[in-house]
Amino acid sequence: MIELGAGTLSLIFLVGIMVGIMAGFHIALVLVGVASIIGYFTVGPEVYFLIYIRASSMLLNYNMLAIPLFTFMGVVLSKSGIAERLYRGLYLWLGGLNGGLALSTVVLGTILAAGLGIVQASVSMLTTISLGPMVKRGYGKDLASGSICAGGTLGILIPPSIMLVILGMTASLSIGKLFFGAFIPGLVLSGLYLTYIFLRSWLQPGIAPAAPPEERRLSFIQKLTLLLTSILPPLVIILSVLGTIFFGIATVYEAAGVGAAVALLATVIHRKFSLNLLMSSMRETLRVTGFVMLVTVCANAAVGVFIYFGGRGVIEDMVLGFPFGRWGAFAGIMFATFILGMFIDWISIILIIVAILVPIAPSLGFDPLWFALMICVNLQMSFMTPPLAQAIFVCHGSADPRLGVTMADIIKGVIPFVLLIIVALGLFIAFPQLMLWLPGKMLG
C-alpha cells in the first residue's frame, strides 16, 4: 500500500478527474477509473467492494425512477404540439408590444419548464418555434437568440427537474423540498429576463418591433379561448406533479408517473399521438436516462472512495479556512462553481462537488437546502458561458442557416442574461426566504 496523506490523495483525486474529463474521456469512466486506481493503491482490493456497495445503493434508490419518468414526460410534451399552440396564443396577446415575441418566448419557456426538464429539448424547441418569426420581423439577432437560451434553460431549474432529483439523492436532501425551494427562484429569474427584454425593447424599439395589427386580428373571445386551451395542459401537469408532492399525496417518483401519463394524454387530445411518436419518445428517454444513471452511479461510487480516505475532511478544512469568514467561503464556492461550469457539465459538478460541499453548509452557518439551491441557480450560467455552453450550441445547431444567426450573435445575446443570474443570486442572499418559504409550507 502507498502511504499518502489525505490532502495529497484529495489533490491527486480531483486533478485526475479534471485531466480525464478535459482529455475527452467519458465522465463515468473517468470517475470510476480514478476511484478504482487510487483506491487500489491506498486502500487495497476491498475498495472494489466499497464501489459496488455505493453503486448498487444508488441504483436501487426508488427516487431514480423519477429520472426516466420525468424525461419521458418532457420528451412527449415537446412532441405534443402544445408549445406551438401556446406560442401562438401568447403572440396574439403580447405581439402588440415592442419585444412581444421575445417576451412570449421567455413566458413559453417558463410555462413549459414544468414539463421540459432537459435543456437541449427546451432550447431546441424554442429555437425552432420562435427564432424565425423574430428574425424575420426585424428583431436583433442577439436579443432573439439570447431570449431563447435564457428561457430554454429555466426548465432545468423550475420543477420538476432532473437536476433537482439528482441533487436531492446526491446531497441526501428532500427532493420534494428542493422542488418547491426552486419554484420561486425560477419565477424570479423569469421575471428578471422579462423586465430586461421589456426595458431594452422600449429603449431600442428598432431591435424589437411590435407585430402589425393585421397579424393579431382576432376577437377577444377567440384570443382568450386559444390561450386558455393551450395553457391548460401545462397547468394540469404542474398540479398533478407538484400538487400531489406538496400535499403529501404522492412521492416524487409516483408524481413523476402521473406527470408522464398526463403528458401522454395531452398528445392524444391534440391528435399528435402515434406509435412512431411513442417509440421515438421511448428511445430518447432511454438514451438520456442511460447517460444520467451511468454517471450518477459511477459518481456516487467515486465520492464514496473520496470520503473513505478522508477527502471530505480536507475540503471542509480548506473551505472553513477561507478569509473573510463564512461569506468568504461562500463566495469562493460560488466562483469555483461558475468557473467549473464553463468546462464541465452540470451533472458532473453536482455529483462531484455538491456531494462534498453541501454537508459542510451547516458548519458555515448556512441552511443546506438554501446552499444547494444557490448552486443550482449558479449552474444556470453554465449553460450560457463558453466554451461548454450547451444552450448556445443547441440554439446555433437548431437555427435555420438561412436566418444568418452566428455564434457571435448568440454569445452577445446571452451576456445580459448571465449578469441577471448574478443579480438573482444577490437577491437570494439578501432574501433567503424566497427559497425556504414554500418548502416550509409542505404537508408531506
DRENRO-766317 format. One record per residue (C-alpha): x, y, z; residue number from 1. Coordinates in steps of 0.05 Angstrom, whole numbers, plus 32768, in hexadecimal, padded with zeros to 4 digits. Last residue first. Layout:
DRENRO-766317
+------+------+------+-------+
|    x |    y |    z | vexke |
+------+------+------+-------+
|    X |    Y |    Z |   NUM |
...
+------+------+------+-------+
//
This chain:
DRENRO-766317
+------+------+------+-------+
|    x |    y |    z | vexke |
+------+------+------+-------+
| 7C6D | 813C | 8042 |   444 |
| 7C48 | 817C | 8056 |   443 |
| 7C77 | 81AD | 8035 |   442 |
| 7C76 | 81F4 | 8050 |   441 |
| 7CBF | 81F7 | 8063 |   440 |
| 7CD3 | 81E3 | 801C |   439 |
| 7CAD | 8220 | 8003 |   438 |
| 7CD1 | 8252 | 8030 |   437 |
| 7D19 | 823A | 8028 |   436 |
| 7D2E | 8252 | 7FE4 |   435 |
| 7D12 | 8299 | 7FE4 |   434 |
| 7D1D | 8295 | 802F |   433 |
| 7D67 | 829F | 8021 |   432 |
| 7D5C | 82EA | 8013 |   431 |
| 7D9F | 830E | 8010 |   430 |
| 7DC4 | 82D1 | 7FF7 |   429 |
| 7D8B | 82BF | 7FC8 |   428 |
| 7D8B | 8306 | 7FAC |   427 |
| 7DD7 | 8304 | 7FA0 |   426 |
| 7DCF | 82C2 | 7F7B |   425 |
| 7D9A | 82E3 | 7F50 |   424 |
| 7DCA | 831B | 7F3D |   423 |
| 7DFD | 82E6 | 7F28 |   422 |
| 7DC7 | 82C5 | 7EFE |   421 |
| 7DB9 | 8309 | 7EDF |   420 |
| 7E02 | 830E | 7ECA |   419 |
| 7DFB | 82CC | 7EA5 |   418 |
| 7DBD | 82E8 | 7E83 |   417 |
| 7DE2 | 8326 | 7E6C |   416 |
| 7E1A | 82FA | 7E4E |   415 |
| 7DEA | 82CA | 7E29 |   414 |
| 7DE0 | 82F6 | 7DEB |   413 |
| 7E2A | 8303 | 7DDD |   412 |
| 7E37 | 82B8 | 7DDF |   411 |
| 7DFC | 82AC | 7DB0 |   410 |
| 7E11 | 82E0 | 7D7E |   409 |
| 7E59 | 82C7 | 7D7F |   408 |
| 7E41 | 8280 | 7D71 |   407 |
| 7E21 | 829B | 7D32 |   406 |
| 7DD7 | 82A4 | 7D20 |   405 |
| 7DD2 | 82AA | 7CD4 |   404 |
| 7D88 | 8298 | 7CD0 |   403 |
| 7D95 | 826B | 7C94 |   402 |
| 7DBD | 823C | 7CC1 |   401 |
| 7D7B | 8229 | 7CE5 |   400 |
| 7D8D | 8227 | 7D2E |   399 |
| 7D90 | 81E3 | 7D53 |   398 |
| 7DDD | 81DF | 7D53 |   397 |
| 7DE5 | 8227 | 7D6A |   396 |
| 7DB1 | 821F | 7DA2 |   395 |
| 7DCF | 81DC | 7DB7 |   394 |
| 7E15 | 81FA | 7DB8 |   393 |
| 7E01 | 8236 | 7DE1 |   392 |
| 7DD7 | 820D | 7E12 |   391 |
| 7E0F | 81DB | 7E1E |   390 |
| 7E41 | 8211 | 7E33 |   389 |
| 7E81 | 81E7 | 7E37 |   388 |
| 7EB5 | 821C | 7E20 |   387 |
| 7E8F | 8248 | 7E2E |   386 |
| 7E5E | 8262 | 7E62 |   385 |
| 7E13 | 825A | 7E54 |   384 |
| 7E03 | 8215 | 7E70 |   383 |
| 7E33 | 8220 | 7EAA |   382 |
| 7E0E | 825E | 7EBF |   381 |
| 7DD3 | 8236 | 7ED8 |   380 |
| 7E06 | 8212 | 7F03 |   379 |
| 7E04 | 824C | 7F34 |   378 |
| 7DBA | 8241 | 7F3F |   377 |
| 7DC8 | 81F8 | 7F50 |   376 |
| 7E02 | 820C | 7F7E |   375 |
| 7DD3 | 823B | 7FA2 |   374 |
| 7DA2 | 8202 | 7FA8 |   373 |
| 7DD5 | 81D7 | 7FCD |   372 |
| 7DE4 | 820F | 7FFF |   371 |
| 7D9B | 821E | 800B |   370 |
| 7D8D | 81D5 | 801A |   369 |
| 7DCB | 81CD | 8044 |   368 |
| 7DB8 | 820A | 8070 |   367 |
| 7DF8 | 8231 | 807A |   366 |
| 7E21 | 823A | 80B9 |   365 |
| 7E64 | 8227 | 809B |   364 |
| 7E65 | 81E5 | 80C0 |   363 |
| 7E1C | 81DB | 80AA |   362 |
| 7E33 | 81E1 | 8061 |   361 |
| 7E6A | 81AC | 8065 |   360 |
| 7E3A | 8174 | 8054 |   359 |
| 7E2B | 819A | 8013 |   358 |
| 7E74 | 819D | 7FFE |   357 |
| 7E87 | 8155 | 7FEF |   356 |
| 7E49 | 813C | 7FCD |   355 |
| 7E45 | 8180 | 7FAB |   354 |
| 7E89 | 817B | 7F8B |   353 |
| 7E8B | 8136 | 7F6A |   352 |
| 7E43 | 8125 | 7F59 |   351 |
| 7E2C | 816D | 7F50 |   350 |
| 7E67 | 8182 | 7F27 |   349 |
| 7E66 | 8143 | 7EFC |   348 |
| 7E1C | 814B | 7EED |   347 |
| 7E25 | 8195 | 7EDC |   346 |
| 7E56 | 8188 | 7EA3 |   345 |
| 7E9F | 819D | 7EAB |   344 |
| 7EC6 | 81D6 | 7E8B |   343 |
| 7EA0 | 8217 | 7E95 |   342 |
| 7E7A | 81FA | 7ED0 |   341 |
| 7EBC | 81EF | 7EF4 |   340 |
| 7EC8 | 823A | 7EF4 |   339 |
| 7E83 | 824A | 7F0F |   338 |
| 7E88 | 8214 | 7F44 |   337 |
| 7ECC | 822F | 7F5A |   336 |
| 7EAF | 8275 | 7F60 |   335 |
| 7E74 | 825D | 7F89 |   334 |
| 7EA1 | 8234 | 7FB7 |   333 |
| 7ED1 | 826F | 7FC1 |   332 |
| 7E97 | 829E | 7FD0 |   331 |
| 7E7C | 826D | 8004 |   330 |
| 7EC0 | 8267 | 8025 |   329 |
| 7EC7 | 82B2 | 8028 |   328 |
| 7E80 | 82B5 | 8043 |   327 |
| 7E92 | 8283 | 8079 |   326 |
| 7ECD | 82AA | 8093 |   325 |
| 7EF2 | 82E0 | 806D |   324 |
| 7F2D | 82B2 | 805B |   323 |
| 7F22 | 8269 | 8049 |   322 |
| 7F36 | 8237 | 807E |   321 |
| 7EF1 | 8218 | 8084 |   320 |
| 7EF5 | 8205 | 803B |   319 |
| 7F3A | 81E5 | 8041 |   318 |
| 7F28 | 81BF | 8081 |   317 |
| 7EE8 | 81A6 | 8061 |   316 |
| 7F0C | 8191 | 8021 |   315 |
| 7F3F | 8169 | 8049 |   314 |
| 7F09 | 814A | 8075 |   313 |
| 7EE3 | 8135 | 8036 |   312 |
| 7F21 | 8114 | 801A |   311 |
| 7F2C | 80E6 | 8056 |   310 |
| 7F3E | 80A4 | 8034 |   309 |
| 7EF7 | 808B | 8037 |   308 |
| 7ED8 | 80CC | 8020 |   307 |
| 7EFB | 80C9 | 7FDD |   306 |
| 7EEB | 807F | 7FD6 |   305 |
| 7EA0 | 808E | 7FE1 |   304 |
| 7EA4 | 80CA | 7FB2 |   303 |
| 7EBC | 809A | 7F7B |   302 |
| 7E82 | 8069 | 7F87 |   301 |
| 7E4F | 80A1 | 7F85 |   300 |
| 7E6F | 80BC | 7F46 |   299 |
| 7E6B | 8078 | 7F24 |   298 |
| 7E21 | 8070 | 7F35 |   297 |
| 7E0F | 80B7 | 7F1F |   296 |
| 7E37 | 80B3 | 7EDE |   295 |
| 7E16 | 8072 | 7ECA |   294 |
| 7DD1 | 808B | 7EDF |   293 |
| 7DD6 | 80CB | 7EB7 |   292 |
| 7DF0 | 80AA | 7E78 |   291 |
| 7DBE | 8072 | 7E79 |   290 |
| 7D85 | 80A1 | 7E89 |   289 |
| 7D95 | 80CE | 7E4E |   288 |
| 7D9A | 8095 | 7E1C |   287 |
| 7D5F | 806E | 7E38 |   286 |
| 7D32 | 80AC | 7E37 |   285 |
| 7D46 | 80BB | 7DEF |   284 |
| 7D35 | 8073 | 7DDB |   283 |
| 7CF3 | 8076 | 7E01 |   282 |
| 7CDF | 80B8 | 7DE1 |   281 |
| 7CF0 | 809C | 7D9C |   280 |
| 7CC5 | 805E | 7DA9 |   279 |
| 7C8A | 8087 | 7DC3 |   278 |
| 7C8D | 80B9 | 7D8A |   277 |
| 7C92 | 8080 | 7D57 |   276 |
| 7C56 | 805D | 7D76 |   275 |
| 7C2E | 809C | 7D6E |   274 |
| 7C12 | 80D3 | 7D9A |   273 |
| 7C0E | 8119 | 7D7D |   272 |
| 7BC3 | 8121 | 7D7F |   271 |
| 7BC7 | 815A | 7DB2 |   270 |
| 7B9E | 8131 | 7DE4 |   269 |
| 7BC9 | 80F4 | 7DD8 |   268 |
| 7C0A | 811B | 7DE0 |   267 |
| 7BEF | 8138 | 7E21 |   266 |
| 7BE0 | 80F2 | 7E3B |   265 |
| 7C2A | 80E1 | 7E34 |   264 |
| 7C3C | 811E | 7E5D |   263 |
| 7C08 | 810B | 7E92 |   262 |
| 7C25 | 80C4 | 7E97 |   261 |
| 7C6C | 80DE | 7E9E |   260 |
| 7C55 | 810F | 7ED4 |   259 |
| 7C32 | 80D7 | 7EFB |   258 |
| 7C71 | 80AD | 7EF8 |   257 |
| 7C9B | 80E7 | 7F10 |   256 |
| 7C6A | 80F0 | 7F4B |   255 |
| 7C79 | 80A8 | 7F5F |   254 |
| 7CC4 | 80B6 | 7F59 |   253 |
| 7CC0 | 80F4 | 7F85 |   252 |
| 7C94 | 80D3 | 7FBA |   251 |
| 7C49 | 80DD | 7FB8 |   250 |
| 7C11 | 80FC | 7FE2 |   249 |
| 7C3F | 8126 | 800E |   248 |
| 7C1B | 8167 | 7FFE |   247 |
| 7C57 | 8185 | 7FDB |   246 |
| 7C68 | 8144 | 7FB6 |   245 |
| 7C22 | 813B | 7F9A |   244 |
| 7C1F | 8184 | 7F86 |   243 |
| 7C64 | 8184 | 7F65 |   242 |
| 7C55 | 814B | 7F34 |   241 |
| 7C0B | 814D | 7F25 |   240 |
| 7C05 | 8198 | 7F30 |   239 |
| 7C40 | 81AA | 7F04 |   238 |
| 7C2A | 8177 | 7ECF |   237 |
| 7BE4 | 8194 | 7ECF |   236 |
| 7C01 | 81DA | 7EC7 |   235 |
| 7C2B | 81C3 | 7E8B |   234 |
| 7BEC | 81A5 | 7E6B |   233 |
| 7BC1 | 81E3 | 7E77 |   232 |
| 7BEE | 8217 | 7E57 |   231 |
| 7BD8 | 8205 | 7E10 |   230 |
| 7B8E | 8205 | 7E1F |   229 |
| 7B92 | 8245 | 7E46 |   228 |
| 7BBB | 826B | 7E12 |   227 |
| 7B90 | 8256 | 7DD7 |   226 |
| 7B4F | 8265 | 7DFC |   225 |
| 7B68 | 82AA | 7E12 |   224 |
| 7B7D | 82BD | 7DCC |   223 |
| 7B3C | 82A5 | 7DAE |   222 |
| 7B13 | 82C9 | 7DE3 |   221 |
| 7B39 | 830A | 7DD9 |   220 |
| 7B2C | 8306 | 7D8E |   219 |
| 7B65 | 82F9 | 7D5E |   218 |
| 7B8F | 8329 | 7D35 |   217 |
| 7BD5 | 831A | 7D50 |   216 |
| 7BFA | 8317 | 7D0D |   215 |
| 7BD3 | 8353 | 7CF4 |   214 |
| 7BEC | 837C | 7D2F |   213 |
| 7C35 | 837A | 7D18 |   212 |
| 7C65 | 835A | 7D4A |   211 |
| 7C8B | 838A | 7D76 |   210 |
| 7CD4 | 8398 | 7D65 |   209 |
| 7D0E | 837A | 7D8D |   208 |
| 7D51 | 8397 | 7D76 |   207 |
| 7D33 | 83DA | 7D5F |   206 |
| 7D0E | 83E4 | 7DA0 |   205 |
| 7D50 | 83F1 | 7DC5 |   204 |
| 7D3C | 8410 | 7E09 |   203 |
| 7CF9 | 83EB | 7E0C |   202 |
| 7D17 | 83AB | 7DF1 |   201 |
| 7D4F | 83B0 | 7E25 |   200 |
| 7D1D | 83BC | 7E5D |   199 |
| 7CEF | 8383 | 7E49 |   198 |
| 7D27 | 8351 | 7E3D |   197 |
| 7D48 | 8362 | 7E7F |   196 |
| 7D07 | 835D | 7EA6 |   195 |
| 7CF6 | 831A | 7E85 |   194 |
| 7D3A | 82FD | 7E98 |   193 |
| 7D34 | 8316 | 7EDF |   192 |
| 7CEE | 82F8 | 7EE5 |   191 |
| 7D07 | 82B5 | 7ECB |   190 |
| 7D3F | 82B5 | 7EFE |   189 |
| 7D0D | 82C4 | 7F35 |   188 |
| 7CDF | 828D | 7F1B |   187 |
| 7D18 | 825A | 7F1F |   186 |
| 7D2B | 8273 | 7F64 |   185 |
| 7CE2 | 826A | 7F7A |   184 |
| 7CDF | 8220 | 7F64 |   183 |
| 7D24 | 820B | 7F7B |   182 |
| 7D12 | 8202 | 7FC4 |   181 |
| 7CD3 | 81DD | 7FB0 |   180 |
| 7CF9 | 81A9 | 7F89 |   179 |
| 7D32 | 81A6 | 7FBB |   178 |
| 7D00 | 8198 | 7FF2 |   177 |
| 7CE3 | 815E | 7FCA |   176 |
| 7D29 | 8143 | 7FBB |   175 |
| 7D37 | 8141 | 8006 |   174 |
| 7D83 | 8146 | 800F |   173 |
| 7DB6 | 810E | 8012 |   172 |
| 7DE9 | 8137 | 7FEA |   171 |
| 7DED | 8106 | 7FAF |   170 |
| 7DA4 | 80EF | 7FB1 |   169 |
| 7D89 | 8136 | 7FB5 |   168 |
| 7DB9 | 8151 | 7F81 |   167 |
| 7DA7 | 811A | 7F50 |   166 |
| 7D5D | 8129 | 7F57 |   165 |
| 7D6A | 8174 | 7F55 |   164 |
| 7D91 | 816F | 7F14 |   163 |
| 7D5B | 8142 | 7EF6 |   162 |
| 7D29 | 817B | 7EFF |   161 |
| 7CE0 | 817D | 7F13 |   160 |
| 7CE9 | 81B4 | 7F23 |   159 |
| 7D06 | 81F6 | 7F09 |   158 |
| 7D51 | 81F0 | 7F05 |   157 |
| 7D60 | 81C4 | 7EC8 |   156 |
| 7D24 | 81E1 | 7EA4 |   155 |
| 7D3E | 8228 | 7EAC |   154 |
| 7D74 | 8219 | 7E79 |   153 |
| 7D47 | 8224 | 7E3E |   152 |
| 7D31 | 826A | 7E52 |   151 |
| 7D79 | 8282 | 7E57 |   150 |
| 7D90 | 8261 | 7E16 |   149 |
| 7D52 | 8279 | 7DF0 |   148 |
| 7D56 | 82C0 | 7E0A |   147 |
| 7DA0 | 82C4 | 7DF8 |   146 |
| 7D90 | 82AC | 7DB1 |   145 |
| 7D5D | 82E3 | 7DA5 |   144 |
| 7D84 | 831A | 7DC8 |   143 |
| 7DC4 | 8309 | 7DA3 |   142 |
| 7DA1 | 8303 | 7D60 |   141 |
| 7D82 | 8347 | 7D67 |   140 |
| 7D39 | 8340 | 7D54 |   139 |
| 7D24 | 8354 | 7D0E |   138 |
| 7CE4 | 832D | 7D04 |   137 |
| 7D08 | 82F4 | 7CE0 |   136 |
| 7D39 | 82EE | 7D1B |   135 |
| 7D01 | 82E6 | 7D4E |   134 |
| 7CD5 | 82B7 | 7D25 |   133 |
| 7D11 | 828A | 7D15 |   132 |
| 7D2B | 8287 | 7D5D |   131 |
| 7CE8 | 8275 | 7D7C |   130 |
| 7CD2 | 822D | 7D6E |   129 |
| 7D12 | 8209 | 7D5A |   128 |
| 7D3D | 822F | 7D8C |   127 |
| 7D0A | 8224 | 7DC4 |   126 |
| 7D09 | 81D8 | 7DB6 |   125 |
| 7D55 | 81D3 | 7DB3 |   124 |
| 7D5D | 81FA | 7DF3 |   123 |
| 7D29 | 81CE | 7E17 |   122 |
| 7D43 | 818B | 7DFE |   121 |
| 7D8D | 819A | 7E0B |   120 |
| 7D7E | 81B6 | 7E50 |   119 |
| 7D58 | 8178 | 7E68 |   118 |
| 7D25 | 8183 | 7E9F |   117 |
| 7CED | 8192 | 7E6F |   116 |
| 7CAB | 8187 | 7E93 |   115 |
| 7CA5 | 81BE | 7EC7 |   114 |
| 7CD7 | 81E6 | 7E9E |   113 |
| 7C9E | 81EC | 7E6A |   112 |
| 7C83 | 8229 | 7E8D |   111 |
| 7CC6 | 824C | 7E95 |   110 |
| 7CDE | 823D | 7E4E |   109 |
| 7C9C | 8257 | 7E33 |   108 |
| 7CA3 | 8297 | 7E5D |   107 |
| 7CEA | 829F | 7E43 |   106 |
| 7CD5 | 8297 | 7DFB |   105 |
| 7C97 | 82C3 | 7E03 |   104 |
| 7CC3 | 82FC | 7E1D |   103 |
| 7CF1 | 82F3 | 7DE1 |   102 |
| 7CB4 | 82F7 | 7DB3 |   101 |
| 7C99 | 8334 | 7DD7 |   100 |
| 7CDB | 835B | 7DD4 |    99 |
| 7CB5 | 839A | 7DC4 |    98 |
| 7C6E | 838A | 7DD8 |    97 |
| 7C36 | 8377 | 7DA8 |    96 |
| 7C4F | 832F | 7DA7 |    95 |
| 7C3E | 8324 | 7DF0 |    94 |
| 7BF7 | 8309 | 7DED |    93 |
| 7BF6 | 82E9 | 7DA8 |    92 |
| 7C3E | 82D2 | 7DB2 |    91 |
| 7C2B | 82AF | 7DF2 |    90 |
| 7BF5 | 8286 | 7DCF |    89 |
| 7C23 | 8275 | 7D95 |    88 |
| 7C5A | 825F | 7DC5 |    87 |
| 7C27 | 8234 | 7DE9 |    86 |
| 7C13 | 8211 | 7DA9 |    85 |
| 7C5B | 8204 | 7D95 |    84 |
| 7C6D | 81EB | 7DDB |    83 |
| 7C31 | 81BD | 7DE2 |    82 |
| 7C41 | 8197 | 7DA1 |    81 |
| 7C4B | 8156 | 7DC9 |    80 |
| 7C93 | 8149 | 7DB4 |    79 |
| 7CB4 | 8173 | 7DEB |    78 |
| 7C82 | 8156 | 7E1D |    77 |
| 7C98 | 810F | 7E0B |    76 |
| 7CE1 | 811F | 7E16 |    75 |
| 7CD4 | 8143 | 7E58 |    74 |
| 7CA8 | 810C | 7E75 |    73 |
| 7CD9 | 80D7 | 7E5F |    72 |
| 7D11 | 80FB | 7E83 |    71 |
| 7CE6 | 8103 | 7EC1 |    70 |
| 7CD7 | 80B9 | 7EC1 |    69 |
| 7D1F | 80A4 | 7EB0 |    68 |
| 7D3B | 80CE | 7EEA |    67 |
| 7D03 | 80C3 | 7F1D |    66 |
| 7D14 | 8079 | 7F23 |    65 |
| 7D56 | 808D | 7F42 |    64 |
| 7D2E | 80A2 | 7F7F |    63 |
| 7D25 | 8058 | 7F8F |    62 |
| 7D70 | 8053 | 7FA0 |    61 |
| 7D87 | 800F | 7F86 |    60 |
| 7DBB | 802E | 7F57 |    59 |
| 7DD6 | 805A | 7F8F |    58 |
| 7DDE | 8020 | 7FC0 |    57 |
| 7DFC | 7FF5 | 7F88 |    56 |
| 7E32 | 8028 | 7F77 |    55 |
| 7E46 | 8035 | 7FBF |    54 |
| 7E49 | 7FEB | 7FD1 |    53 |
| 7E6F | 7FD9 | 7F92 |    52 |
| 7EA2 | 8011 | 7F9C |    51 |
| 7EAD | 7FFB | 7FE3 |    50 |
| 7EB7 | 7FB2 | 7FCC |    49 |
| 7EE8 | 7FCB | 7F98 |    48 |
| 7F0F | 7FF0 | 7FCF |    47 |
| 7F1A | 7FAC | 7FF0 |    46 |
| 7F53 | 7FA1 | 7FBF |    45 |
| 7F80 | 7FD1 | 7FE7 |    44 |
| 7F74 | 8014 | 8009 |    43 |
| 7FAC | 8040 | 7FED |    42 |
| 7FC2 | 801F | 7FAC |    41 |
| 7F7E | 8001 | 7F9C |    40 |
| 7F57 | 803F | 7FB0 |    39 |
| 7F81 | 806E | 7F84 |    38 |
| 7F77 | 8040 | 7F48 |    37 |
| 7F2E | 8030 | 7F55 |    36 |
| 7F19 | 8078 | 7F64 |    35 |
| 7F3D | 8093 | 7F27 |    34 |
| 7F1C | 805E | 7EFA |    33 |
| 7ED6 | 8066 | 7F19 |    32 |
| 7ED6 | 80B0 | 7F0D |    31 |
| 7EFA | 80B1 | 7ECA |    30 |
| 7ECE | 8079 | 7EAE |    29 |
| 7E8F | 809E | 7EC1 |    28 |
| 7EA9 | 80E0 | 7EA5 |    27 |
| 7EB7 | 80C1 | 7E60 |    26 |
| 7EFE | 80D3 | 7E4B |    25 |
| 7F0A | 8115 | 7E28 |    24 |
| 7F4E | 8127 | 7E43 |    23 |
| 7F2D | 8160 | 7E6B |    22 |
| 7F04 | 812B | 7E90 |    21 |
| 7F41 | 8100 | 7EA0 |    20 |
| 7F6B | 813C | 7EB5 |    19 |
| 7F34 | 8156 | 7EE4 |    18 |
| 7F29 | 8111 | 7F03 |    17 |
| 7F73 | 8106 | 7F0F |    16 |
| 7F7A | 814C | 7F2C |    15 |
| 7F42 | 813D | 7F5D |    14 |
| 7F5E | 80FA | 7F74 |    13 |
| 7FA7 | 8110 | 7F75 |    12 |
| 7F95 | 814C | 7FA0 |    11 |
| 7F6A | 8123 | 7FCF |    10 |
| 7FA2 | 80EF | 7FD6 |     9 |
| 7FD4 | 8125 | 7FE8 |     8 |
| 7FA5 | 8143 | 801C |     7 |
| 7F93 | 80FE | 8039 |     6 |
| 7FDC | 80EF | 8045 |     5 |
| 8000 | 80B9 | 801D |     4 |
| 8016 | 8073 | 802F |     3 |
| 8016 | 8047 | 7FF2 |     2 |
| 8000 | 8000 | 8000 |     1 |
+------+------+------+-------+
//
